[in-house]
């Protein structure tokens, strides 16, 4: 059990996605804005080992970026 508790897994939060043409991608400059498919008030997907497991809201913990889990997804 102790070895299992020390296992490290990749965790990622997806802010959203966008589709860009290759031309648009090549023309990106610092300060450009890429509109995403999610609203600022929508939950974000949390994936563990490339599988979505939670929904969350972005925030801060002290001075660090963080997320707060809002929903736990259960495997069917």
N, C-alpha and C positions, 0 to 999 in steps of 0.2 A: 504494500500500500504506500509506503514511504517513497519508493522509486516512482510509482505512478503519480504521486503528488508533485514530484520534481520534474515531470515531463514538460518540455517546452513545446508549445504549438503556435503556429502563425495565426495572428488575429488581424483582420483588416476591416476598416470601415469604408464603405463606398459612399462618396458624396453625391454621386449621380453619374450620368453618362451623357455624351454628346457625339454627334456625327459631324465630322469635318471632311471636306475634300482634301486631297493631298496638296493641292495648290494653297488652300487656306492654311493648312498646317505649316507649310514652308514659309508663309508670310507672317506668321505670328511674331509679335514683338513684345518686349517687356511692357506691362501695363494693359495689354489687350485682355478683353473679357470673353470667356467662352460660356455661353448660356448652357446650363445643365437641364436635364429632364425632371428635376425635382424642385419643389418649392421650398423656400426658406423655412416654412413651418411644418414640413413633412419629416417623419422619422427617417433615419438612415439605416441601411442594412449592415449588420455585423456578421462577418464570415469567420469561421474557425476551420482551419485546414481546408480552405476553399469551399466550404459548405455553409450556407446561410443558417445561422442559429438564433439570431436576435434582431430586434429593432431597437434603435436608440435615438437619443437627442444629443446634439453636440453641446459642449459647455467647457468650463474651466474648473480645475482643482488647484487652488492656489494660483500660480503663474503658468501652469501647464495645461495644454489642451487635453480634454477628456471627453468621455461620453457617459451618459446615464442610460442604462438599459430600461426600456419601456415595455417590451414584450419578449417573452421566451417562446421560441417556435419549437414545437414538439414533433419528432419524427413520427410519421404515420406507420 
